[in-house]
Amino acid sequence: MSWSRLCVPMTNSPQIQAIIQHFISELSVALAEEGSAAIREALAGNSGAATTTRAKPGPKPKAAAPAAAASAAKPAKAAKRAKGAKRTPEELEQLTSSLLGHIRKNPGQRVEQIGKALGVPTKELALPIIKLLDNKQLKKTGQKRATSYTAR
């Protein structure tokens, strides 16, 4: 049984069946061409995938913010660490002190709000918050994501 016979729906309209048959035959030819191009590239030793005639849409570029506004809104970030690398004690101490200063100026904020204001991911704030709570410098109210922090 042919591949095109399996794909054609049961319909009484010969015009619709002809359109579907034409589409299936063009699709079969296109797939065969793409497959043979991929095989040629693989045999030639190219590591890239087969080139296609259509470009895939990528993510839309983000509008660049003015440098002065960006630097005024967020504190300077430290150089990126390697994945899984620990923070230095100096980095941790600096983040802890800036966190405490922010909470003193803005009591009652949640960790998401604090992280956004400081320009730091919320998971990087977990350890400084624990240290400040253990040292009795912070007080928390609420549970889970509704937890808010105030300085003592």
MDTraj code that builds the backbone (N, CA, C; nanometers):
import mdtraj as md
import numpy as np

residues = "MET SER TRP SER ARG LEU CYS VAL PRO MET THR ASN SER PRO GLN ILE GLN ALA ILE ILE GLN HIS PHE ILE SER GLU LEU SER VAL ALA LEU ALA GLU GLU GLY SER ALA ALA ILE ARG GLU ALA LEU ALA GLY ASN SER GLY ALA ALA THR THR THR ARG ALA LYS PRO GLY PRO LYS PRO LYS ALA ALA ALA PRO ALA ALA ALA ALA SER ALA ALA LYS PRO ALA LYS ALA ALA LYS ARG ALA LYS GLY ALA LYS ARG THR PRO GLU GLU LEU GLU GLN LEU THR SER SER LEU LEU GLY HIS ILE ARG LYS ASN PRO GLY GLN ARG VAL GLU GLN ILE GLY LYS ALA LEU GLY VAL PRO THR LYS GLU LEU ALA LEU PRO ILE ILE LYS LEU LEU ASP ASN LYS GLN LEU LYS LYS THR GLY GLN LYS ARG ALA THR SER TYR THR ALA ARG".split()
xyz = np.array([
    [0.0851, -0.1177, 0.0000],
    [0.0000, 0.0000, 0.0000],
    [0.0892, 0.1233, 0.0000],
    [0.0542, 0.2208, -0.0798],
    [0.1400, 0.3389, -0.0925],
    [0.1183, 0.4343, 0.0247],
    [0.2223, 0.5146, 0.0481],
    [0.2198, 0.6112, 0.1580],
    [0.1103, 0.7141, 0.1370],
    [0.0927, 0.7584, 0.0131],
    [-0.0077, 0.8611, -0.0143],
    [-0.1487, 0.8075, 0.0062],
    [-0.1700, 0.6789, -0.0139],
    [-0.3033, 0.6215, 0.0049],
    [-0.3433, 0.6234, 0.1516],
    [-0.2465, 0.6069, 0.2396],
    [-0.2743, 0.6087, 0.3821],
    [-0.3101, 0.7479, 0.4321],
    [-0.2573, 0.8506, 0.3675],
    [-0.2746, 0.9875, 0.4151],
    [-0.3991, 1.0556, 0.3595],
    [-0.4575, 1.0030, 0.2552],
    [-0.5717, 1.0696, 0.1932],
    [-0.6973, 1.0346, 0.2711],
    [-0.7672, 1.1367, 0.3229],
    [-0.8887, 1.1086, 0.3976],
    [-1.0008, 1.0634, 0.3035],
    [-1.0934, 0.9955, 0.3615],
    [-1.2086, 0.9490, 0.2839],
    [-1.2979, 1.0698, 0.2538],
    [-1.3109, 1.1032, 0.1274],
    [-1.3977, 1.2121, 0.0859],
    [-1.4549, 1.1786, -0.0511],
    [-1.5709, 1.2330, -0.0796],
    [-1.6364, 1.2069, -0.2066],
    [-1.5983, 1.3082, -0.3130],
    [-1.5286, 1.4130, -0.2750],
    [-1.4951, 1.5187, -0.3686],
    [-1.3664, 1.4868, -0.4433],
    [-1.3734, 1.4657, -0.5747],
    [-1.2514, 1.4376, -0.6505],
    [-1.1563, 1.5563, -0.6520],
    [-1.2101, 1.6771, -0.6438],
    [-1.1250, 1.7964, -0.6446],
    [-1.0396, 1.8002, -0.5177],
    [-1.0990, 1.7723, -0.4026],
    [-1.0236, 1.7725, -0.2764],
    [-0.9205, 1.6609, -0.2776],
    [-0.9570, 1.5438, -0.3274],
    [-0.8626, 1.4330, -0.3335],
    [-0.7446, 1.4660, -0.4251],
    [-0.7701, 1.5342, -0.5350],
    [-0.6630, 1.5722, -0.6273],
    [-0.5669, 1.6713, -0.5616],
    [-0.6206, 1.7668, -0.4864],
    [-0.5368, 1.8654, -0.4169],
    [-0.4499, 1.7966, -0.3123],
    [-0.5109, 1.7041, -0.2385],
    [-0.4364, 1.6330, -0.1343],
    [-0.3277, 1.5465, -0.1971],
    [-0.3603, 1.4770, -0.3056],
    [-0.2616, 1.3929, -0.3742],
    [-0.1442, 1.4762, -0.4248],
    [-0.1740, 1.5931, -0.4793],
    [-0.0693, 1.6820, -0.5293],
    [0.0203, 1.7280, -0.4140],
    [-0.0417, 1.7652, -0.3031],
    [0.0347, 1.8101, -0.1862],
    [0.1262, 1.6983, -0.1353],
    [0.0737, 1.5787, -0.1266],
    [0.1518, 1.4656, -0.0762],
    [0.2692, 1.4357, -0.1688],
    [0.2476, 1.4434, -0.2985],
    [0.3581, 1.4158, -0.3906],
    [0.4658, 1.5233, -0.3802],
    [0.4275, 1.6507, -0.3666],
    [0.5266, 1.7573, -0.3506],
    [0.6012, 1.7430, -0.2183],
    [0.5300, 1.7043, -0.1138],
    [0.5921, 1.6849, 0.0165],
    [0.6918, 1.5693, 0.0113],
    [0.6566, 1.4627, -0.0562],
    [0.7466, 1.3483, -0.0691],
    [0.8748, 1.3876, -0.1409],
    [0.8637, 1.4659, -0.2470],
    [0.9813, 1.5105, -0.3219],
    [1.0690, 1.5996, -0.2339],
    [1.0077, 1.6920, -0.1606],
    [1.0839, 1.7833, -0.0745],
    [1.1566, 1.7066, 0.0352],
    [1.0881, 1.6080, 0.0950],
    [1.1523, 1.5286, 0.2001],
    [1.2678, 1.4462, 0.1444],
    [1.2513, 1.3923, 0.0266],
    [1.3583, 1.3143, -0.0355],
    [1.4794, 1.4030, -0.0636],
    [1.4558, 1.5254, -0.1119],
    [1.5662, 1.6181, -0.1392],
    [1.6394, 1.6558, -0.0113],
    [1.5640, 1.6839, 0.0962],
    [1.6258, 1.7195, 0.2246],
    [1.7073, 1.6021, 0.2788],
    [1.6527, 1.4824, 0.2672],
    [1.7234, 1.3650, 0.3173],
    [1.8515, 1.3394, 0.2407],
    [1.8463, 1.3506, 0.1088],
    [1.9680, 1.3266, 0.0305],
    [2.0713, 1.4355, 0.0556],
    [2.0280, 1.5586, 0.0787],
    [2.1231, 1.6660, 0.1111],
    [2.1906, 1.6381, 0.2449],
    [2.1145, 1.5885, 0.3424],
    [2.1719, 1.5567, 0.4738],
    [2.2724, 1.4427, 0.4614],
    [2.2400, 1.3444, 0.3797],
    [2.3308, 1.2312, 0.3603],
    [2.4586, 1.2776, 0.2906],
    [2.4460, 1.3632, 0.1887],
    [2.5646, 1.4158, 0.1195],
    [2.6551, 1.4912, 0.2162],
    [2.5964, 1.5736, 0.3017],
    [2.6767, 1.6500, 0.3981],
    [2.7434, 1.5586, 0.4988],
    [2.6708, 1.4557, 0.5438],
    [2.7294, 1.3629, 0.6408],
    [2.8459, 1.2864, 0.5773],
    [2.8303, 1.2467, 0.4532],
    [2.9376, 1.1741, 0.3859],
    [3.0562, 1.2642, 0.3544],
    [3.0291, 1.3924, 0.3345],
    [3.1371, 1.4874, 0.3053],
    [3.2143, 1.5231, 0.4315],
    [3.1601, 1.4887, 0.5485],
    [3.2300, 1.5153, 0.6745],
    [3.1925, 1.6459, 0.7390],
    [3.0904, 1.7135, 0.6907],
    [3.0468, 1.8375, 0.7541],
    [2.9751, 1.8036, 0.8828],
    [3.0087, 1.8735, 0.9907],
    [2.9447, 1.8469, 1.1188],
    [2.8107, 1.9164, 1.1311],
    [2.7846, 2.0168, 1.0497],
    [2.6590, 2.0913, 1.0585],
    [2.5443, 2.0124, 1.0003],
    [2.4251, 2.0517, 1.0360],
    [2.3068, 1.9864, 0.9832],
    [2.2830, 2.0339, 0.8406],
    [2.1943, 1.9651, 0.7710],
    [2.1623, 2.0015, 0.6331],
    [2.1049, 2.1418, 0.6293],
    [2.1441, 2.2160, 0.5275],
    [2.0927, 2.3510, 0.5145],
    [1.9525, 2.3451, 0.4588],
    [1.8687, 2.4300, 0.5097],
    [1.7314, 2.4342, 0.4629],
    [1.7101, 2.5613, 0.3842],
    [1.6058, 2.5611, 0.3047],
    [1.5791, 2.6787, 0.2233],
    [1.5082, 2.7867, 0.3039],
    [1.4462, 2.7479, 0.4147],
    [1.3766, 2.8459, 0.4973],
    [1.4559, 2.8744, 0.6231],
    [1.4663, 3.0009, 0.6580],
    [1.5345, 3.0378, 0.7808],
    [1.4372, 3.0245, 0.8968],
    [1.4869, 2.9715, 1.0095],
    [1.4023, 2.9586, 1.1278],
    [1.3999, 3.0929, 1.1997],
    [1.2828, 3.1337, 1.2464],
    [1.2769, 3.2615, 1.3176],
    [1.3434, 3.2484, 1.4539],
    [1.4248, 3.3453, 1.4873],
    [1.4931, 3.3462, 1.6157],
    [1.4208, 3.4365, 1.7132],
    [1.4725, 3.4502, 1.8321],
    [1.4108, 3.5391, 1.9284],
    [1.4223, 3.6840, 1.8822],
    [1.3236, 3.7614, 1.9169],
    [1.3257, 3.9021, 1.8786],
    [1.4338, 3.9740, 1.9575],
    [1.5087, 4.0621, 1.8930],
    [1.6114, 4.1348, 1.9667],
    [1.5473, 4.2326, 2.0644],
    [1.6101, 4.2418, 2.1814],
    [1.5588, 4.3333, 2.2825],
    [1.6116, 4.4733, 2.2561],
    [1.5304, 4.5705, 2.2885],
    [1.5715, 4.7094, 2.2706],
    [1.6802, 4.7414, 2.3729],
    [1.7842, 4.8067, 2.3276],
    [1.8941, 4.8417, 2.4169],
    [1.8542, 4.9607, 2.5026],
    [1.8736, 4.9470, 2.6346],
    [1.8435, 5.0565, 2.7265],
    [1.9602, 5.1537, 2.7254],
    [1.9337, 5.2805, 2.7463],
    [2.0443, 5.3757, 2.7535],
    [2.1400, 5.3378, 2.8660],
    [2.2690, 5.3529, 2.8416],
    [2.3703, 5.3102, 2.9376],
    [2.3597, 5.3859, 3.0691],
    [2.3318, 5.5140, 3.0632],
    [2.3236, 5.5933, 3.1857],
    [2.2070, 5.5482, 3.2723],
    [2.0923, 5.5213, 3.2111],
    [1.9752, 5.4778, 3.2881],
    [1.9986, 5.3390, 3.3456],
    [2.0628, 5.2509, 3.2711],
    [2.0871, 5.1157, 3.3185],
    [2.1851, 5.1156, 3.4357],
    [2.2887, 5.1974, 3.4278],
    [2.3865, 5.1985, 3.5358],
    [2.3314, 5.2657, 3.6609],
    [2.2399, 5.3601, 3.6455],
    [2.1819, 5.4264, 3.7611],
    [2.0801, 5.3365, 3.8301],
    [2.0115, 5.2511, 3.7540],
    [1.9066, 5.1681, 3.8112],
    [1.9616, 5.0474, 3.8848],
    [2.0702, 4.9889, 3.8384],
    [2.1226, 4.8669, 3.8987],
    [2.2657, 4.8877, 3.9450],
    [2.3011, 4.8252, 4.0583],
    [2.4406, 4.8332, 4.0999],
    [2.5279, 4.7498, 4.0066],
    [2.6567, 4.7803, 4.0064],
    [2.7491, 4.7089, 3.9186],
    [2.7536, 4.5619, 3.9575],
    [2.7463, 4.4751, 3.8578],
    [2.7497, 4.3315, 3.8839],
    [2.8935, 4.2836, 3.8815],
    [2.9191, 4.1805, 3.9595],
    [3.0515, 4.1202, 3.9606],
    [3.0677, 4.0338, 3.8363],
    [3.1897, 3.9954, 3.8071],
    [3.2156, 3.9100, 3.6917],
    [3.1450, 3.7759, 3.7114],
    [3.1029, 3.7161, 3.6016],
    [3.0310, 3.5893, 3.6113],
    [3.1237, 3.4799, 3.6605],
    [3.0677, 3.3949, 3.7465],
    [3.1411, 3.2793, 3.7954],
    [3.1132, 3.1615, 3.7045],
    [3.2001, 3.0649, 3.7105],
    [3.1763, 2.9406, 3.6371],
    [3.0583, 2.8692, 3.7018],
    [2.9890, 2.7897, 3.6231],
    [2.8722, 2.7200, 3.6751],
    [2.9145, 2.6277, 3.7892],
    [2.8468, 2.6409, 3.9026],
    [2.8764, 2.5580, 4.0186],
    [2.9867, 2.6130, 4.1073],
    [3.0490, 2.7234, 4.0674],
    [3.1565, 2.7808, 4.1486],
    [3.0976, 2.8543, 4.2683],
    [3.1685, 2.8477, 4.3805],
    [3.1213, 2.9143, 4.5017],
    [3.1565, 3.0627, 4.4979],
    [3.0780, 3.1379, 4.5726],
    [3.1087, 3.2802, 4.5874],
    [3.2222, 3.2957, 4.6872],
    [3.3008, 3.3988, 4.6673],
    [3.4076, 3.4259, 4.7632],
    [3.3456, 3.4859, 4.8889],
    [3.4135, 3.4755, 5.0022],
    [3.3600, 3.5364, 5.1252],
    [3.3370, 3.6869, 5.1096],
    [3.4220, 3.7525, 5.0290],
    [3.4059, 3.8964, 5.0079],
    [3.2770, 3.9258, 4.9302],
    [3.2510, 3.8447, 4.8265],
    [3.1284, 3.8623, 4.7487],
    [3.0061, 3.8390, 4.8357],
    [3.0118, 3.7360, 4.9168],
    [2.8996, 3.7026, 5.0039],
    [2.8757, 3.8127, 5.1075],
    [2.9826, 3.8641, 5.1649],
    [2.9709, 3.9718, 5.2640],
    [2.9155, 4.0994, 5.2000],
    [2.9609, 4.1300, 5.0782],
    [2.9129, 4.2500, 5.0090],
    [2.7641, 4.2368, 4.9765],
    [2.7227, 4.1189, 4.9304],
    [2.5817, 4.0962, 4.8993],
    [2.4969, 4.1012, 5.0251],
    [2.5466, 4.0444, 5.1342],
    [2.4731, 4.0452, 5.2607],
    [2.4538, 4.1876, 5.3108],
    [2.5562, 4.2703, 5.3027],
    [2.5436, 4.4085, 5.3518],
    [2.4519, 4.4910, 5.2614],
    [2.4599, 4.4712, 5.1299],
    [2.3692, 4.5459, 5.0418],
    [2.2253, 4.4983, 5.0598],
    [2.2071, 4.3689, 5.0864],
    [2.0732, 4.3150, 5.1133],
    [2.0150, 4.3767, 5.2401],
    [2.0932, 4.3806, 5.3465],
    [2.0457, 4.4388, 5.4724],
    [2.0152, 4.5872, 5.4556],
    [2.1005, 4.6590, 5.3832],
    [2.0747, 4.8013, 5.3581],
    [1.9466, 4.8228, 5.2800],
    [1.9227, 4.7395, 5.1809],
    [1.7990, 4.7524, 5.1026],
    [1.6763, 4.7231, 5.1878],
    [1.6848, 4.6205, 5.2720],
    [1.5690, 4.5853, 5.3554],
    [1.5422, 4.6948, 5.4587],
    [1.6463, 4.7590, 5.5090],
    [1.6255, 4.8701, 5.6034],
    [1.5533, 4.9871, 5.5356],
    [1.5867, 5.0129, 5.4100],
    [1.5215, 5.1219, 5.3363],
    [1.3828, 5.0832, 5.2874],
    [1.3604, 4.9540, 5.2626],
    [1.2329, 4.9065, 5.2063],
    [1.1798, 4.7882, 5.2862],
    [1.1321, 4.8120, 5.4088],
    [1.0842, 4.6995, 5.4900],
    [0.9563, 4.6385, 5.4320],
    [0.9410, 4.5092, 5.4547],
    [0.8185, 4.4404, 5.4143],
    [0.8190, 4.3872, 5.2725],
    [0.9321, 4.3898, 5.2033],
    [0.9361, 4.3390, 5.0664],
    [0.9612, 4.1892, 5.0661],
    [0.9142, 4.1245, 4.9584],
    [0.9389, 3.9819, 4.9376],
    [1.0711, 3.9648, 4.8646],
    [1.1225, 3.8409, 4.8648],
    [1.2541, 3.8153, 4.8065],
    [1.2558, 3.8454, 4.6562],
    [1.1440, 3.8233, 4.5857],
    [1.1396, 3.8548, 4.4427],
    [1.1588, 4.0041, 4.4190],
    [1.0938, 4.0854, 4.5026],
    [1.1059, 4.2303, 4.4894],
    [1.2474, 4.2760, 4.5235],
    [1.3053, 4.2178, 4.6273],
    [1.4405, 4.2541, 4.6686],
    [1.5407, 4.2174, 4.5596],
    [1.5278, 4.0969, 4.5071],
    [1.6183, 4.0517, 4.4017],
    [1.6097, 4.1385, 4.2787],
    [1.4882, 4.1768, 4.2416],
    [1.4711, 4.2628, 4.1246],
    [1.5353, 4.3995, 4.1482],
    [1.5171, 4.4538, 4.2680],
    [1.5735, 4.5856, 4.2986],
    [1.7262, 4.5819, 4.3019],
    [1.7826, 4.4715, 4.3531],
    [1.9284, 4.4611, 4.3618],
    [1.9912, 4.4085, 4.2341],
    [1.9094, 4.3560, 4.1432],
    [1.9614, 4.2993, 4.0194],
    [2.0305, 4.1662, 4.0417],
    [1.9796, 4.0890, 4.1374],
    [2.0395, 3.9609, 4.1748],
    [1.9317, 3.8535, 4.1668],
    [1.9629, 3.7357, 4.1129],
    [1.8641, 3.6273, 4.1130],
    [1.8246, 3.5893, 4.2558],
    [1.7007, 3.5517, 4.2740],
    [1.6510, 3.5230, 4.4093],
    [1.7230, 3.4055, 4.4733],
    [1.7676, 3.3088, 4.3947],
    [1.8360, 3.1947, 4.4554],
    [1.9719, 3.2344, 4.5131],
    [2.0308, 3.3441, 4.4639],
    [2.1564, 3.3916, 4.5215],
    [2.1350, 3.4672, 4.6520],
    [2.0105, 3.5033, 4.6820],
    [1.9806, 3.5741, 4.8060],
    [1.9512, 3.4792, 4.9208],
    [1.9328, 3.3511, 4.8923],
    [1.8928, 3.2560, 4.9960],
    [1.9935, 3.2493, 5.1103],
    [2.1219, 3.2304, 5.0799],
    [2.2233, 3.2191, 5.1846],
    [2.2398, 3.3489, 5.2644],
    [2.2494, 3.4657, 5.2011],
    [2.2586, 3.5887, 5.2811],
    [2.1371, 3.6094, 5.3726],
    [2.0189, 3.5741, 5.3248],
    [1.8995, 3.5888, 5.4088],
    [1.9076, 3.4951, 5.5291],
    [1.9499, 3.3717, 5.5071],
    [1.9631, 3.2764, 5.6182],
    [2.0631, 3.3282, 5.7203],
    [2.1754, 3.3814, 5.6741],
    [2.2769, 3.4344, 5.7659],
    [2.2220, 3.5518, 5.8469],
    [2.1486, 3.6410, 5.7804],
    [2.0922, 3.7564, 5.8511],
    [1.9847, 3.7138, 5.9502],
    [1.9065, 3.6124, 5.9173],
    [1.8055, 3.5613, 6.0107],
    [1.8725, 3.4949, 6.1306],
    [1.9793, 3.4170, 6.1072],
    [2.0518, 3.3515, 6.2162],
    [2.1175, 3.4526, 6.3089],
    [2.1661, 3.5631, 6.2527],
    [2.2301, 3.6685, 6.3327],
    [2.1292, 3.7629, 6.3966],
    [2.0010, 3.7338, 6.3787],
    [1.8910, 3.8148, 6.4363],
    [1.8913, 3.9577, 6.3834],
    [1.9398, 3.9769, 6.2592],
    [1.9366, 4.1090, 6.1980],
    [1.8126, 4.1276, 6.1128],
    [1.7473, 4.0178, 6.0772],
    [1.6241, 4.0219, 5.9972],
    [1.5125, 3.9525, 6.0717],
    [1.3918, 3.9968, 6.0402],
    [1.2718, 3.9321, 6.0914],
    [1.1846, 3.9021, 5.9710],
    [1.1268, 3.7824, 5.9687],
    [1.0415, 3.7471, 5.8553],
    [0.8996, 3.7233, 5.9020],
    [0.8060, 3.7561, 5.8129],
    [0.6644, 3.7293, 5.8379],
    [0.6076, 3.6639, 5.7129],
    [0.5114, 3.5747, 5.7322],
    [0.4504, 3.5063, 5.6192],
    [0.5170, 3.3732, 5.5926],
    [0.4660, 3.3055, 5.4905],
    [0.5168, 3.1732, 5.4561],
    [0.5429, 3.1641, 5.3073],
    [0.6374, 3.0783, 5.2726],
    [0.6724, 3.0465, 5.1341],
    [0.6957, 3.1728, 5.0526],
    [0.6285, 3.1884, 4.9397],
    [0.6529, 3.3057, 4.8543],
    [0.5952, 3.4340, 4.9109],
    [0.5091, 3.4227, 5.0095],
    [0.4499, 3.5419, 5.0717],
    [0.5343, 3.5934, 5.1882],
    [0.6516, 3.5365, 5.2085],
    [0.7391, 3.5804, 5.3178],
    [0.7935, 3.7197, 5.2874],
    [0.7794, 3.8077, 5.3842],
    [0.8355, 3.9421, 5.3706],
    [0.9379, 3.9631, 5.4816],
    [1.0330, 4.0522, 5.4575],
    [1.1452, 4.0709, 5.5489],
    [1.1524, 4.2151, 5.5975],
    [1.1860, 4.2296, 5.7274],
    [1.2107, 4.3607, 5.7851],
    [1.3374, 4.3507, 5.8698],
    [1.4086, 4.4627, 5.8842],
    [1.5302, 4.4659, 5.9649],
    [1.4920, 4.4831, 6.1107],
    [1.5731, 4.4269, 6.2000],
    [1.5484, 4.4433, 6.3443],
    [1.6236, 4.5608, 6.3970],
])
top = md.Topology()
chain = top.add_chain()
for i, resn in enumerate(residues, 1):
    res = top.add_residue(resn, chain, resSeq=i)
    for name in ("N", "CA", "C"):
        top.add_atom(name, md.element.get_by_symbol(name[0]), res)
traj = md.Trajectory(xyz[None], top)
